[in-house]
């Protein structure tokens, strides 16, 4: 479904909206999804009225489009940071939008990352689904391939997609086409733009780091899992917990891995004497699943390693069960995958 976004993005009204190609030191970006979409609406390189012109001199864009749309779902599909940087801005809490909506300045639920460089490069990730935006605070470090949200259709949007914008002089809202081509300009901001289908490799071959907190849209648990906030060593704003008993009702963290290979797995939980010493986490691997027993009475409030596992690209899960020794609780907080 073609999106028809108005130029209402937060902070952009009345700002400089002209494309300017920059030749200075710049970061190079990976595809901000685990795989490319079949439908794109590229940056419109004809900033004046007239024929629509994308980077390849085609018409896969719409008038004055100032970013790249990767169109399609499913809802909540993982969105990854395109390069290392610092979280500059985040907005969450809006439901699905409509063409002309001013929610989030038109961008709906979104994230802005400052990548530094000269000039000061920023990327915008727009129209995320509610509840999927990273729980990290503004000013926190963001790693290339770290999950920062999920695909949605909030703000001025008419269908599920990710609008990805590159702003080489971010503080002045000067945007540019990230693709090089006959009509796009001499500079590509991608690690490898691959004929219009950018690759998922980070600049310098950096590893993928994916963090999913219990507050993320990529976490699911039944209403039987209570919500807690009192522990000071929690990850994010809260956590979920359940009394141990012989029943099957798992908390599940979901991730979309960018490539097959070995991943180190870490779990985060607030520790306590009433926690289970045998909390059973089930980790999806390319060979099936591997269950690890975690002592949640100790070493809380930090990332606790659970070994390196070979995993397939795409959908991956880590599950926590409360079917273990009775008389305790298990805590579901956050998990992390780190590509090796």
GUTOR-924478 format. One line per 4 residues: their letters; for each residue x, y, z of C-alpha. Coordinates in pm, 1 decimal, padded with zeros to 6 digits. Layout:
% GUTOR-924478
A = X/Y/Z; ... $
END
This chain:
% GUTOR-924478
XXXX = 00000.0/00000.0/00000.0; 00153.5/00328.3/-00101.3; 00213.5/00572.9/00180.8; 00143.1/00943.5/00127.9 $
XXXX = 00320.5/01119.5/00412.6; 00292.6/01493.8/00457.4; 00604.5/01689.4/00561.6; 00496.9/01717.7/00922.4 $
XXXX = 00781.2/01534.6/01094.5; 00870.4/01659.8/01439.4; 01094.6/01963.8/01423.9; 01094.2/01978.7/01045.0 $
XXXX = 00822.4/02237.9/00992.8; 00987.1/02558.7/00881.4; 01332.2/02397.1/00882.5; 01568.8/02359.5/00590.2 $
XXXX = 01422.1/02083.7/00374.8; 01662.5/02083.1/00081.5; 01875.3/01783.3/-00007.5; 02246.0/01852.1/00008.5 $
XXXX = 02502.7/01580.3/-00075.4; 02785.7/01570.9/00176.8; 03135.4/01449.2/00099.1; 03275.4/01475.2/00449.3 $
XXXX = 03342.8/01187.8/00686.7; 03021.4/00990.1/00724.2; 02904.8/00663.8/00879.3; 02790.9/00387.5/00646.7 $
XXXX = 02460.3/00217.5/00714.8; 02325.5/-00137.4/00709.7; 01972.8/-00227.9/00608.2; 01762.4/-00145.4/00917.3 $
XXXX = 01561.6/-00469.9/00880.7; 01664.1/-00837.4/00887.6; 01589.7/-00866.5/00513.9; 01479.4/-00630.3/00241.4 $
XXXX = 01118.4/-00573.3/00139.9; 00984.7/-00625.7/-00211.5; 00828.0/-00278.6/-00230.3; 01019.9/00048.5/-00186.4 $
XXXX = 00938.6/00414.7/-00214.9; 01276.7/00579.6/-00244.1; 01385.7/00938.9/-00186.8; 01249.4/01182.7/-00449.5 $
XXXX = 01557.4/01343.2/-00602.9; 01353.3/01591.8/-00803.3; 01283.3/01834.6/-00522.0; 01094.6/02070.9/-00751.9 $
XXXX = 00753.3/01987.5/-00892.9; 00760.1/01761.3/-01196.2; 00838.1/01397.2/-01276.0; 00905.3/01168.9/-00980.0 $
XXXX = 01272.0/01069.2/-00979.7; 01437.0/00808.9/-00757.5; 01813.5/00744.9/-00732.8; 01805.5/00517.1/-01041.4 $
XXXX = 01603.9/00772.2/-01244.4; 01291.6/00562.4/-01196.1; 00959.1/00657.9/-01041.5; 00958.1/00436.3/-00729.3 $
XXXX = 00894.6/00733.7/-00503.4; 00636.9/01005.1/-00451.9; 00651.0/01381.3/-00466.3; 00904.1/01532.9/-00225.3 $
XXXX = 00954.0/01208.1/-00034.4; 01250.1/01273.7/00196.3; 01339.7/00918.5/00297.9; 01322.4/00554.2/00196.9 $
XXXX = 01012.8/00344.8/00266.9; 01056.3/-00027.3/00320.6; 00693.7/-00124.9/00275.8; 00508.5/-00415.6/00433.3 $
XXXX = 00481.0/-00601.8/00761.5; 00431.3/-00802.4/00960.6; 00343.6/-00568.6/01246.2; 00624.0/-00552.5/01498.6 $
XXXX = 00887.6/-00676.7/01254.8; 01222.5/-00589.5/01413.0; 01384.6/-00258.0/01320.9; 01759.8/-00237.7/01377.8 $
XXXX = 01994.9/00057.8/01422.4; 02174.7/00116.7/01093.1; 02504.8/00215.9/01260.4; 02655.3/00285.1/01602.3 $
XXXX = 02537.9/00603.5/01767.9; 02357.5/00773.8/02053.4; 01982.0/00779.7/02110.9; 01881.3/01137.5/02029.9 $
XXXX = 01502.0/01113.6/02048.9; 01226.8/00857.7/02092.8; 00848.2/00880.1/02082.5; 00605.7/00599.6/02170.1 $
XXXX = 00242.8/00552.5/02267.4; 00051.6/00640.4/01950.5; -00188.8/00393.4/01791.2; -00226.5/00335.8/01419.9 $
XXXX = -00238.1/00657.0/01218.7; -00382.7/00787.0/00895.5; -00269.2/01007.1/00608.8; -00235.6/01357.2/00748.3 $
XXXX = -00203.8/01256.2/01114.0; 00020.6/01487.8/01315.2; 00097.0/01224.8/01584.4; 00465.4/01241.1/01663.8 $
XXXX = 00497.2/01529.4/01421.6; 00366.6/01299.6/01147.9; 00636.6/01039.6/01218.6; 00422.4/00861.1/01479.0 $
XXXX = 00623.9/00641.5/01712.5; 00984.3/00692.2/01610.6; 01352.2/00688.7/01701.6; 01630.3/00931.9/01607.6 $
XXXX = 01995.2/00825.3/01636.1; 02293.7/01058.9/01629.3; 02586.7/00888.4/01454.7; 02839.4/01170.0/01480.1 $
XXXX = 03075.1/01220.8/01188.2; 03139.2/01543.8/01005.8; 02888.4/01693.0/00966.3; 02664.3/01544.8/01236.8 $
XXXX = 02478.1/01249.7/01082.3; 02137.6/01140.8/01214.3; 01898.2/00865.6/01108.8; 01521.7/00861.7/01165.7 $
XXXX = 01311.2/00544.1/01197.3; 00942.6/00630.4/01167.6; 00588.9/00489.5/01205.7; 00676.3/00217.4/01461.0 $
XXXX = 00404.3/00014.5/01627.7; 00301.5/00123.2/01977.9; 00500.3/-00033.9/02260.5; 00788.7/-00144.5/02039.3 $
XXXX = 01022.7/00152.9/02083.8; 01349.5/00084.3/02268.2; 01331.6/00123.5/02645.0; 01675.1/00285.4/02658.0 $
XXXX = 01690.2/00646.0/02771.2; 01780.8/00941.9/02552.7; 02159.1/00978.5/02552.8; 02220.4/00601.8/02575.1 $
XXXX = 02462.6/00431.3/02338.5; 02307.6/00233.4/02053.6; 02498.6/-00039.4/01870.1; 02470.1/-00118.1/01502.8 $
XXXX = 02212.8/-00399.9/01460.6; 02062.5/-00335.0/01803.5; 01684.3/-00365.7/01789.8; 01524.2/-00024.0/01842.7 $
XXXX = 01159.7/-00083.4/01750.4; 00906.6/-00268.3/01538.9; 00734.6/-00193.6/01208.9; 00397.8/-00022.5/01238.6 $
XXXX = 00174.2/00237.9/01076.9; 00153.8/00516.6/01334.7; 00153.5/00883.8/01242.9; 00086.1/01000.5/00886.9 $
XXXX = 00076.9/00659.1/00723.4; -00158.8/00435.1/00530.2; 00004.3/00095.3/00580.2; 00270.6/-00106.4/00763.4 $
XXXX = 00619.3/00011.1/00670.8; 00944.3/00165.1/00792.7; 01033.6/00515.6/00678.0; 01412.5/00547.7/00706.1 $
XXXX = 01557.4/00896.5/00676.6; 01921.9/01007.3/00656.3; 02008.7/01357.3/00776.1; 02378.1/01434.6/00712.9 $
XXXX = 02347.3/01761.7/00905.1; 02095.0/01638.5/01158.1; 02072.6/01942.4/01384.6; 01971.2/02152.4/01083.3 $
XXXX = 01732.6/01885.2/00944.7; 01914.2/01872.0/00610.6; 01821.0/01540.2/00450.5; 01979.4/01348.1/00163.7 $
XXXX = 01926.3/01041.7/-00054.9; 02128.5/00752.6/00093.8; 02152.0/00586.2/-00250.6; 02400.8/00681.9/-00518.9 $
XXXX = 02300.7/00664.3/-00884.5; 02255.4/00854.4/-01207.2; 01982.0/01065.9/-01047.4; 02075.7/01023.2/-00682.2 $
XXXX = 02423.6/01164.6/-00660.4; 02782.1/01041.9/-00626.9; 02771.8/00933.8/-00261.7; 02617.2/00618.7/-00115.9 $
XXXX = 02562.9/00610.5/00259.5; 02518.6/00231.1/00262.4; 02784.3/-00027.7/00346.0; 02665.6/-00190.8/00022.8 $
XXXX = 02353.5/-00054.8/-00150.2; 02338.6/-00373.2/-00359.2; 02136.0/-00239.9/-00649.8; 01875.7/-00081.1/-00424.9 $
XXXX = 01860.1/-00369.6/-00176.9; 02108.4/-00278.4/00101.0; 02285.9/-00555.7/00290.4; 02262.6/-00618.6/00665.7 $
XXXX = 02639.2/-00593.2/00730.1; 02748.2/-00319.6/00971.3; 03030.1/-00082.5/00885.6; 03355.7/-00256.3/00970.6 $
XXXX = 03175.3/-00589.3/00989.8; 03040.2/-00513.5/01337.0; 02839.8/-00779.6/01516.9; 02465.6/-00773.7/01571.4 $
XXXX = 02341.7/-00705.0/01924.1; 01969.4/-00754.6/01985.7; 01810.6/-00667.9/02320.1; 01447.4/-00747.2/02399.4 $
XXXX = 01302.8/-00619.2/02726.8; 00978.7/-00747.1/02877.7; 00816.1/-00415.3/02780.6; 00892.4/-00469.4/02410.9 $
XXXX = 00632.0/-00573.2/02154.2; 00860.8/-00870.3/02090.2; 00793.3/-01008.3/02438.5; 00478.6/-01204.3/02519.7 $
XXXX = 00342.1/-01349.8/02843.6; -00003.7/-01437.3/02967.5; -00191.2/-01230.3/03225.3; -00085.6/-01491.2/03479.9 $
XXXX = 00255.1/-01326.0/03481.7; 00234.4/-01031.4/03722.8; 00417.2/-00702.5/03668.9; 00672.8/-00579.6/03921.6 $
XXXX = 00852.0/-00247.1/03956.7; 01004.2/-00247.6/04306.9; 01339.5/-00416.3/04231.8; 01609.3/-00153.2/04182.1 $
XXXX = 01829.4/-00381.4/03968.6; 01569.7/-00435.1/03694.9; 01625.6/-00366.4/03325.3; 01393.1/-00090.8/03205.5 $
XXXX = 01083.0/00025.6/03388.6; 00944.6/-00308.6/03509.2; 00957.9/-00687.5/03488.7; 00719.2/-00985.7/03495.1 $
XXXX = 00715.0/-01267.1/03750.0; 00528.5/-01589.4/03828.5; 00519.3/-01834.7/04118.9; 00676.0/-02170.4/04043.3 $
XXXX = 00435.0/-02458.5/03983.6; 00401.1/-02764.5/03755.8; 00219.7/-02588.4/03471.6; 00309.2/-02480.7/03117.4 $
XXXX = 00276.5/-02105.2/03056.1; 00598.6/-01956.9/02925.5; 00719.6/-01599.4/02890.7; 00866.8/-01555.2/02541.8 $
XXXX = 01122.3/-01313.4/02395.0; 01128.1/-01297.9/02013.8; 01409.2/-01175.4/01789.2; 01474.1/-01161.6/01415.3 $
XXXX = 01840.1/-01255.4/01369.9; 02011.7/-01085.2/01073.8; 02222.5/-01387.4/00973.8; 02287.3/-01749.8/01062.0 $
XXXX = 02579.7/-01819.4/01291.1; 02692.4/-01827.9/01651.0; 02525.1/-01600.0/01906.0; 02610.6/-01546.7/02271.2 $
XXXX = 02296.3/-01536.4/02486.0; 02255.7/-01323.6/02797.9; 01968.7/-01286.0/03044.4; 01891.2/-01001.4/03287.2 $
XXXX = 01681.2/-01035.6/03602.7; 01656.1/-00861.7/03939.6; 01796.4/-01103.8/04196.7; 01639.6/-01195.0/04531.2 $
XXXX = 01621.0/-01469.8/04790.7; 01266.6/-01561.3/04683.6; 01378.1/-01623.8/04323.8; 01420.2/-01969.2/04177.6 $
XXXX = 01769.1/-02116.6/04177.1; 01671.4/-02328.3/03876.9; 01482.2/-02089.9/03645.9; 01456.9/-02282.2/03317.0 $
XXXX = 01526.6/-02081.5/02998.3; 01474.6/-02257.8/02665.5; 01695.8/-02119.3/02385.1; 01612.8/-02180.4/02018.6 $
XXXX = 01911.0/-02307.4/01819.2; 01965.7/-02439.4/01469.6; 01961.2/-02791.3/01618.7; 01635.1/-02746.9/01811.3 $
XXXX = 01631.4/-02602.0/02161.7; 01870.3/-02591.2/02453.6; 01753.5/-02548.0/02814.1; 01971.5/-02371.1/03069.6 $
XXXX = 01904.5/-02348.8/03443.8; 01967.4/-02002.4/03590.8; 02007.4/-01919.1/03959.2; 01805.5/-01598.0/03988.6 $
XXXX = 01901.6/-01559.4/04354.9; 02249.1/-01444.8/04249.1; 02424.8/-01203.8/04005.9; 02114.7/-00998.9/03925.5 $
XXXX = 02107.4/-00652.1/03777.2; 02352.3/-00734.4/03496.8; 02383.7/-00939.8/03181.2; 02446.6/-01301.7/03276.6 $
XXXX = 02594.9/-01516.8/02999.0; 02428.0/-01843.0/02898.9; 02676.0/-01970.0/02645.3; 02721.3/-01944.5/02269.5 $
XXXX = 02468.2/-02118.1/02046.0; 02446.5/-02174.7/01671.6; 02127.7/-02020.1/01535.6; 01952.2/-01982.9/01201.7 $
XXXX = 01872.5/-01646.5/01045.8; 01527.7/-01500.9/01107.5; 01283.5/-01580.0/01386.3; 01436.6/-01692.1/01715.4 $
XXXX = 01292.7/-01728.8/02065.2; 01405.2/-01757.5/02424.5; 01139.9/-01887.7/02664.6; 01119.8/-01890.6/03043.5 $
XXXX = 00910.8/-02147.6/03225.8; 00800.6/-02150.4/03591.9; 00772.0/-02531.5/03595.9; 01051.7/-02595.3/03845.4 $
XXXX = 01107.5/-02635.6/04222.6; 00804.1/-02501.1/04408.9; 00808.9/-02223.9/04669.3; 00980.1/-01953.4/04463.0 $
XXXX = 00917.3/-01713.6/04175.5; 01083.8/-01680.8/03834.9; 01143.1/-01335.4/03688.6; 01114.4/-01246.0/03319.3 $
XXXX = 01298.9/-00921.7/03246.8; 01530.5/-00893.3/02943.0; 01744.1/-01108.1/02711.5; 02021.2/-01030.8/02464.5 $
XXXX = 02166.7/-01199.3/02156.0; 02520.1/-01100.5/02048.6; 02649.3/-01224.1/01712.8; 02996.5/-01378.6/01735.8 $
END
